[in-house]
Amino acid sequence: MIHPSSQSAHGKAALRTVQVVGGGSAGSSAHVRSLTEGLVARGVRVTVCAPMAAERAYGFAEAGAHHLPVPRRSDPAAVAALRAACADADLVHAHGLHAALRASLALSGRRVPLVVTWHTRSSAEGTRAHLLRVLERRVARAAAVVLGTSSDLVDRARARGARDARLAAVSLPPPRGPLPEGEEAERTRNKTRAELGCVDRPLLMAVGGLERGRGYDVLLDAAHELLALDPVPLLVIAGEGPERGALQRRIEDEGLPVRLAGRRDDVAELLHAADVAVLPKSWEPRSLLAQEALHARVPLVAADAGGVDELVGDGAELVPHDDAAALAHAVRRLLDDPARRERLKERGAAQAATWPTEDATVAQVLSVYDELTGFH
Protein backbone atom coordinates (compact mmCIF):
# COMPACT_ATOMS: atom_id res chain seq x y z
CA MET A 1 0.00 0.00 0.00
CA ILE A 2 1.14 3.56 -0.75
CA HIS A 3 0.91 5.87 2.23
CA PRO A 4 -0.18 9.42 1.35
CA SER A 5 2.25 12.10 2.41
CA SER A 6 1.44 15.54 3.69
CA GLN A 7 3.74 16.97 1.02
CA SER A 8 3.94 16.54 -2.72
CA ALA A 9 6.99 15.20 -4.52
CA HIS A 10 8.14 18.81 -5.01
CA GLY A 11 8.10 19.61 -1.30
CA LYS A 12 4.98 21.75 -1.48
CA ALA A 13 1.97 21.16 0.73
CA ALA A 14 -0.09 18.43 -0.90
CA LEU A 15 -3.65 19.03 -2.02
CA ARG A 16 -5.96 17.18 0.37
CA THR A 17 -9.02 15.66 -1.27
CA VAL A 18 -11.89 13.52 -0.06
CA GLN A 19 -13.66 11.24 -2.54
CA VAL A 20 -17.19 10.29 -1.42
CA VAL A 21 -18.54 7.06 -2.90
CA GLY A 22 -22.11 5.87 -2.51
CA GLY A 23 -21.35 2.27 -3.37
CA GLY A 24 -24.31 1.89 -5.69
CA SER A 25 -22.63 2.05 -9.11
CA ALA A 26 -19.89 -0.24 -10.35
CA GLY A 27 -18.87 2.38 -12.90
CA SER A 28 -18.45 5.13 -10.32
CA SER A 29 -16.50 2.88 -7.93
CA ALA A 30 -14.15 1.72 -10.71
CA HIS A 31 -13.70 5.37 -11.72
CA VAL A 32 -12.78 6.40 -8.17
CA ARG A 33 -10.27 3.55 -7.91
CA SER A 34 -8.62 4.65 -11.18
CA LEU A 35 -8.78 8.32 -10.22
CA THR A 36 -7.23 7.59 -6.82
CA GLU A 37 -4.19 5.92 -8.35
CA GLY A 38 -3.65 8.82 -10.73
CA LEU A 39 -4.08 11.51 -8.09
CA VAL A 40 -1.78 9.80 -5.58
CA ALA A 41 0.88 9.37 -8.27
CA ARG A 42 0.73 13.15 -8.79
CA GLY A 43 1.23 13.93 -5.10
CA VAL A 44 -2.40 14.47 -4.08
CA ARG A 45 -3.57 13.17 -0.72
CA VAL A 46 -6.72 11.12 -1.18
CA THR A 47 -9.19 9.95 1.43
CA VAL A 48 -11.99 7.73 0.14
CA CYS A 49 -15.19 7.59 2.19
CA ALA A 50 -17.02 4.48 1.05
CA PRO A 51 -18.86 1.48 2.48
CA MET A 52 -16.66 -1.47 3.43
CA ALA A 53 -18.20 -3.55 0.63
CA ALA A 54 -16.94 -1.04 -1.94
CA GLU A 55 -13.46 -1.07 -0.37
CA ARG A 56 -13.33 -4.86 -0.49
CA ALA A 57 -14.43 -4.88 -4.14
CA TYR A 58 -12.27 -2.04 -5.45
CA GLY A 59 -9.29 -1.72 -3.09
CA PHE A 60 -9.08 2.06 -2.69
CA ALA A 61 -6.44 1.65 0.03
CA GLU A 62 -4.31 -0.48 -2.28
CA ALA A 63 -4.46 2.38 -4.77
CA GLY A 64 -2.89 4.71 -2.20
CA ALA A 65 -5.93 6.26 -0.51
CA HIS A 66 -6.76 6.43 3.16
CA HIS A 67 -10.07 4.58 3.33
CA LEU A 68 -12.71 5.56 5.86
CA PRO A 69 -15.73 3.25 6.11
CA VAL A 70 -18.80 5.48 5.83
CA PRO A 71 -22.18 3.78 5.24
CA ARG A 72 -24.43 4.70 2.32
CA ARG A 73 -26.92 6.57 4.48
CA SER A 74 -27.89 10.18 5.13
CA ASP A 75 -28.75 9.84 8.81
CA PRO A 76 -27.08 12.21 11.34
CA ALA A 77 -24.46 9.64 12.40
CA ALA A 78 -23.31 8.97 8.82
CA VAL A 79 -23.25 12.69 7.99
CA ALA A 80 -21.27 13.39 11.18
CA ALA A 81 -18.71 10.74 10.24
CA LEU A 82 -18.38 12.28 6.79
CA ARG A 83 -18.10 15.78 8.26
CA ALA A 84 -15.20 14.61 10.45
CA ALA A 85 -13.51 12.99 7.45
CA CYS A 86 -13.72 16.28 5.53
CA ALA A 87 -12.40 18.39 8.44
CA ASP A 88 -9.00 19.16 6.85
CA ALA A 89 -9.95 18.70 3.18
CA ASP A 90 -9.07 21.32 0.59
CA LEU A 91 -11.71 19.90 -1.74
CA VAL A 92 -14.42 17.23 -1.65
CA HIS A 93 -15.44 15.22 -4.73
CA ALA A 94 -18.67 13.23 -4.51
CA HIS A 95 -19.70 10.55 -6.99
CA GLY A 96 -23.42 10.09 -7.55
CA LEU A 97 -26.48 11.96 -6.31
CA HIS A 98 -26.83 10.37 -2.89
CA ALA A 99 -23.12 10.67 -2.14
CA ALA A 100 -23.31 14.31 -3.21
CA LEU A 101 -26.28 14.97 -0.92
CA ARG A 102 -24.39 13.56 2.07
CA ALA A 103 -21.28 15.53 1.14
CA SER A 104 -23.26 18.77 0.85
CA LEU A 105 -24.80 18.17 4.30
CA ALA A 106 -21.37 17.41 5.76
CA LEU A 107 -19.91 20.60 4.27
CA SER A 108 -22.77 22.84 5.42
CA GLY A 109 -21.32 26.10 6.74
CA ARG A 110 -17.82 25.41 5.42
CA ARG A 111 -16.03 27.12 2.55
CA VAL A 112 -14.75 23.89 1.01
CA PRO A 113 -15.33 23.43 -2.75
CA LEU A 114 -17.56 20.51 -3.71
CA VAL A 115 -17.16 18.77 -7.06
CA VAL A 116 -19.88 16.32 -8.06
CA THR A 117 -19.75 13.70 -10.80
CA TRP A 118 -23.10 12.45 -12.09
CA HIS A 119 -22.50 8.92 -13.36
CA THR A 120 -26.08 7.77 -13.97
CA ARG A 121 -29.38 9.14 -15.15
CA SER A 122 -31.84 8.45 -12.34
CA SER A 123 -35.53 7.99 -13.04
CA ALA A 124 -38.65 7.78 -10.89
CA GLU A 125 -42.42 8.17 -11.10
CA GLY A 126 -45.08 9.99 -9.11
CA THR A 127 -44.06 11.37 -5.73
CA ARG A 128 -40.59 9.84 -6.06
CA ALA A 129 -40.07 11.79 -9.30
CA HIS A 130 -40.72 15.04 -7.43
CA LEU A 131 -38.31 14.03 -4.65
CA LEU A 132 -35.69 13.14 -7.27
CA ARG A 133 -35.97 16.60 -8.86
CA VAL A 134 -35.60 18.23 -5.42
CA LEU A 135 -32.50 16.11 -4.73
CA GLU A 136 -30.99 16.92 -8.12
CA ARG A 137 -31.60 20.67 -7.63
CA ARG A 138 -30.02 20.63 -4.18
CA VAL A 139 -26.96 18.73 -5.38
CA ALA A 140 -26.54 20.78 -8.58
CA ARG A 141 -26.71 24.09 -6.70
CA ALA A 142 -24.41 22.95 -3.88
CA ALA A 143 -21.61 21.96 -6.26
CA ALA A 144 -18.95 24.36 -7.46
CA VAL A 145 -18.63 22.15 -10.56
CA VAL A 146 -20.80 19.28 -11.80
CA LEU A 147 -19.12 16.78 -14.12
CA GLY A 148 -21.58 14.73 -16.17
CA THR A 149 -20.54 11.48 -17.84
CA SER A 150 -22.77 12.17 -20.86
CA SER A 151 -24.09 15.27 -22.62
CA ASP A 152 -27.64 14.67 -21.41
CA LEU A 153 -26.43 14.59 -17.79
CA VAL A 154 -24.60 17.90 -18.31
CA ASP A 155 -27.79 19.40 -19.74
CA ARG A 156 -29.79 17.98 -16.84
CA ALA A 157 -27.41 19.48 -14.27
CA ARG A 158 -27.70 22.89 -15.94
CA ALA A 159 -31.49 22.61 -15.97
CA ARG A 160 -31.39 21.88 -12.23
CA GLY A 161 -29.42 25.04 -11.52
CA ALA A 162 -25.75 24.02 -11.66
CA ARG A 163 -23.43 27.02 -11.71
CA ASP A 164 -20.85 25.16 -13.80
CA ALA A 165 -21.55 21.85 -15.56
CA ARG A 166 -19.06 20.12 -17.85
CA LEU A 167 -18.70 16.86 -19.75
CA ALA A 168 -16.51 14.51 -17.73
CA ALA A 169 -13.65 12.50 -19.17
CA VAL A 170 -14.16 9.08 -17.60
CA SER A 171 -11.93 6.19 -18.63
CA LEU A 172 -12.22 2.46 -18.14
CA PRO A 173 -9.29 1.15 -16.09
CA PRO A 174 -7.28 -1.38 -18.15
CA PRO A 175 -7.60 -5.08 -17.31
CA ARG A 176 -5.40 -6.23 -14.43
CA GLY A 177 -2.68 -8.24 -16.12
CA PRO A 178 -2.37 -9.08 -19.84
CA LEU A 179 -4.89 -11.37 -21.49
CA PRO A 180 -3.51 -14.31 -23.48
CA GLU A 181 -3.02 -14.01 -27.24
CA GLY A 182 -2.78 -16.37 -30.20
CA GLU A 183 -2.98 -20.10 -29.51
CA GLU A 184 -2.98 -19.54 -25.77
CA ALA A 185 -5.99 -17.23 -26.12
CA GLU A 186 -7.84 -19.91 -28.08
CA ARG A 187 -7.04 -22.56 -25.45
CA THR A 188 -8.21 -20.23 -22.68
CA ARG A 189 -11.39 -19.45 -24.62
CA ASN A 190 -12.15 -23.13 -25.18
CA LYS A 191 -11.43 -23.94 -21.53
CA THR A 192 -13.80 -21.20 -20.33
CA ARG A 193 -16.55 -22.33 -22.71
CA ALA A 194 -16.14 -25.94 -21.57
CA GLU A 195 -16.42 -24.90 -17.91
CA LEU A 196 -19.66 -23.09 -18.75
CA GLY A 197 -21.03 -26.11 -20.63
CA CYS A 198 -21.03 -24.25 -23.94
CA VAL A 199 -18.77 -26.18 -26.33
CA ASP A 200 -21.06 -26.70 -29.33
CA ARG A 201 -23.45 -23.77 -29.03
CA PRO A 202 -23.20 -19.96 -29.13
CA LEU A 203 -22.37 -18.18 -25.87
CA LEU A 204 -24.06 -14.91 -24.89
CA MET A 205 -22.75 -12.89 -21.93
CA ALA A 206 -24.42 -10.33 -19.71
CA VAL A 207 -22.81 -8.78 -16.63
CA GLY A 208 -24.33 -6.76 -13.80
CA GLY A 209 -26.06 -6.78 -10.45
CA LEU A 210 -29.27 -8.82 -10.34
CA GLU A 211 -31.48 -5.88 -9.44
CA ARG A 212 -34.78 -4.45 -10.62
CA GLY A 213 -34.56 -1.93 -13.42
CA ARG A 214 -31.60 -3.60 -15.15
CA GLY A 215 -33.73 -5.20 -17.84
CA TYR A 216 -33.30 -8.85 -16.88
CA ASP A 217 -37.02 -9.50 -17.31
CA VAL A 218 -36.70 -8.32 -20.92
CA LEU A 219 -33.51 -10.36 -21.34
CA LEU A 220 -35.28 -13.54 -20.21
CA ASP A 221 -38.14 -12.75 -22.60
CA ALA A 222 -35.54 -12.53 -25.39
CA ALA A 223 -33.94 -15.80 -24.23
CA HIS A 224 -37.37 -17.43 -24.58
CA GLU A 225 -37.50 -16.36 -28.23
CA LEU A 226 -33.98 -17.74 -28.82
CA LEU A 227 -35.24 -21.24 -27.90
CA ALA A 228 -36.27 -21.53 -31.56
CA LEU A 229 -32.63 -21.46 -32.74
CA ASP A 230 -30.59 -24.58 -33.51
CA PRO A 231 -28.33 -24.88 -31.66
CA VAL A 232 -29.91 -22.93 -28.82
CA PRO A 233 -27.48 -20.29 -27.45
CA LEU A 234 -26.54 -20.31 -23.79
CA LEU A 235 -26.95 -16.99 -21.99
CA VAL A 236 -24.65 -16.59 -18.99
CA ILE A 237 -25.32 -13.73 -16.55
CA ALA A 238 -22.44 -12.84 -14.24
CA GLY A 239 -23.57 -10.93 -11.17
CA GLU A 240 -25.37 -11.21 -7.86
CA GLY A 241 -28.26 -9.42 -6.26
CA PRO A 242 -31.72 -9.53 -4.66
CA GLU A 243 -33.50 -10.65 -7.85
CA ARG A 244 -31.52 -13.88 -8.16
CA GLY A 245 -34.25 -16.07 -6.63
CA ALA A 246 -37.02 -14.70 -8.85
CA LEU A 247 -34.86 -14.97 -11.97
CA GLN A 248 -33.79 -18.54 -11.17
CA ARG A 249 -37.40 -19.61 -10.62
CA ARG A 250 -38.42 -18.20 -13.96
CA ILE A 251 -35.45 -19.86 -15.71
CA GLU A 252 -36.47 -23.24 -14.27
CA ASP A 253 -40.22 -22.81 -14.79
CA GLU A 254 -39.83 -21.83 -18.46
CA GLY A 255 -36.84 -24.04 -19.29
CA LEU A 256 -34.80 -21.05 -20.44
CA PRO A 257 -31.23 -21.51 -21.76
CA VAL A 258 -29.83 -19.20 -19.09
CA ARG A 259 -27.21 -19.74 -16.37
CA LEU A 260 -26.77 -17.40 -13.43
CA ALA A 261 -23.03 -17.54 -12.79
CA GLY A 262 -22.99 -15.38 -9.65
CA ARG A 263 -20.35 -12.80 -8.84
CA ARG A 264 -17.18 -13.51 -10.85
CA ASP A 265 -13.66 -12.14 -10.77
CA ASP A 266 -12.88 -13.41 -14.29
CA VAL A 267 -15.31 -11.24 -16.29
CA ALA A 268 -12.60 -10.40 -18.85
CA GLU A 269 -12.07 -14.10 -19.58
CA LEU A 270 -15.82 -14.72 -19.77
CA LEU A 271 -16.24 -11.90 -22.28
CA HIS A 272 -13.36 -13.14 -24.42
CA ALA A 273 -15.09 -16.53 -24.60
CA ALA A 274 -18.44 -15.04 -25.68
CA ASP A 275 -19.83 -14.76 -29.18
CA VAL A 276 -22.03 -11.79 -28.28
CA ALA A 277 -22.31 -9.54 -25.21
CA VAL A 278 -25.77 -8.28 -24.22
CA LEU A 279 -26.68 -5.15 -22.25
CA PRO A 280 -30.45 -5.24 -21.69
CA LYS A 281 -30.61 -1.88 -19.95
CA SER A 282 -28.24 0.58 -18.29
CA TRP A 283 -28.82 4.02 -16.85
CA GLU A 284 -25.04 4.48 -16.65
CA PRO A 285 -23.92 6.40 -19.76
CA ARG A 286 -20.51 4.76 -19.43
CA SER A 287 -21.58 1.18 -18.81
CA LEU A 288 -18.66 -1.00 -17.72
CA LEU A 289 -19.93 -3.95 -19.73
CA ALA A 290 -20.21 -1.84 -22.90
CA GLN A 291 -16.67 -0.54 -22.46
CA GLU A 292 -15.22 -3.96 -21.66
CA ALA A 293 -16.97 -5.59 -24.62
CA LEU A 294 -15.75 -3.04 -27.15
CA HIS A 295 -12.21 -3.12 -25.74
CA ALA A 296 -12.29 -6.94 -25.93
CA ARG A 297 -13.60 -6.89 -29.53
CA VAL A 298 -16.78 -8.74 -28.56
CA PRO A 299 -19.92 -7.81 -30.57
CA LEU A 300 -22.35 -5.97 -28.32
CA VAL A 301 -26.13 -5.71 -28.45
CA ALA A 302 -27.34 -2.95 -26.12
CA ALA A 303 -30.61 -1.29 -25.21
CA ASP A 304 -30.61 2.32 -26.36
CA ALA A 305 -31.05 3.91 -22.92
CA GLY A 306 -29.17 6.09 -20.48
CA GLY A 307 -26.91 7.73 -23.05
CA VAL A 308 -25.19 4.48 -24.07
CA ASP A 309 -25.47 5.57 -27.72
CA GLU A 310 -23.04 8.41 -27.05
CA LEU A 311 -20.56 5.91 -25.62
CA VAL A 312 -20.68 3.20 -28.28
CA GLY A 313 -21.49 5.18 -31.43
CA ASP A 314 -21.75 2.73 -34.32
CA GLY A 315 -19.64 0.17 -32.44
CA ALA A 316 -22.63 -1.79 -31.14
CA GLU A 317 -26.08 -2.94 -32.23
CA LEU A 318 -28.57 -0.67 -30.45
CA VAL A 319 -32.18 -1.74 -29.92
CA PRO A 320 -35.12 0.02 -28.21
CA HIS A 321 -35.13 -0.60 -24.48
CA ASP A 322 -37.83 -2.87 -23.06
CA ASP A 323 -38.22 -4.53 -26.49
CA ALA A 324 -37.46 -8.25 -26.10
CA ALA A 325 -38.31 -9.07 -29.72
CA ALA A 326 -35.85 -6.45 -31.04
CA LEU A 327 -33.17 -7.69 -28.64
CA ALA A 328 -33.62 -11.32 -29.71
CA HIS A 329 -33.69 -10.33 -33.41
CA ALA A 330 -30.41 -8.39 -33.12
CA VAL A 331 -28.71 -11.31 -31.35
CA ARG A 332 -30.02 -13.81 -33.91
CA ARG A 333 -28.86 -11.63 -36.81
CA LEU A 334 -25.31 -11.44 -35.40
CA LEU A 335 -25.14 -15.17 -34.71
CA ASP A 336 -26.27 -15.90 -38.28
CA ASP A 337 -23.78 -13.52 -39.90
CA PRO A 338 -20.06 -13.97 -39.01
CA ALA A 339 -19.07 -11.15 -41.37
CA ARG A 340 -21.44 -8.79 -39.57
CA ARG A 341 -19.85 -9.78 -36.24
CA GLU A 342 -16.39 -9.04 -37.61
CA ARG A 343 -17.47 -5.61 -38.89
CA LEU A 344 -18.97 -4.81 -35.49
CA LYS A 345 -15.74 -5.87 -33.75
CA GLU A 346 -13.74 -3.49 -35.95
CA ARG A 347 -16.13 -0.59 -35.42
CA GLY A 348 -16.22 -1.28 -31.68
CA ALA A 349 -12.43 -1.28 -31.39
CA ALA A 350 -12.27 1.98 -33.36
CA GLN A 351 -14.86 3.57 -31.08
CA ALA A 352 -13.02 2.41 -27.95
CA ALA A 353 -9.84 4.06 -29.26
CA THR A 354 -11.62 7.44 -29.08
CA TRP A 355 -12.41 7.18 -25.36
CA PRO A 356 -10.40 9.17 -22.78
CA THR A 357 -7.33 7.54 -21.29
CA GLU A 358 -6.80 7.32 -17.54
CA ASP A 359 -4.19 10.09 -17.83
CA ALA A 360 -6.66 12.35 -19.62
CA THR A 361 -9.28 11.66 -16.97
CA VAL A 362 -6.93 12.52 -14.11
CA ALA A 363 -5.64 15.60 -15.94
CA GLN A 364 -9.17 16.98 -16.38
CA VAL A 365 -10.08 16.37 -12.74
CA LEU A 366 -6.83 17.95 -11.54
CA SER A 367 -7.44 21.03 -13.69
CA VAL A 368 -10.86 21.44 -12.04
CA TYR A 369 -9.29 21.02 -8.60
CA ASP A 370 -6.65 23.63 -9.46
CA GLU A 371 -9.30 26.12 -10.58
CA LEU A 372 -11.18 25.77 -7.31
CA THR A 373 -8.27 25.64 -4.85
CA GLY A 374 -5.34 27.43 -6.46
CA PHE A 375 -3.03 24.42 -6.04
CA HIS A 376 -0.58 23.89 -8.93
Order of alpha helices (4+ residues) and beta strands (2+ residues): beta-alpha-beta-alpha-beta-alpha-beta-alpha-beta-alpha-beta-alpha-beta-alpha-beta-alpha-beta-alpha-beta-alpha-beta-alpha-beta-alpha-beta-alpha-alpha-alpha
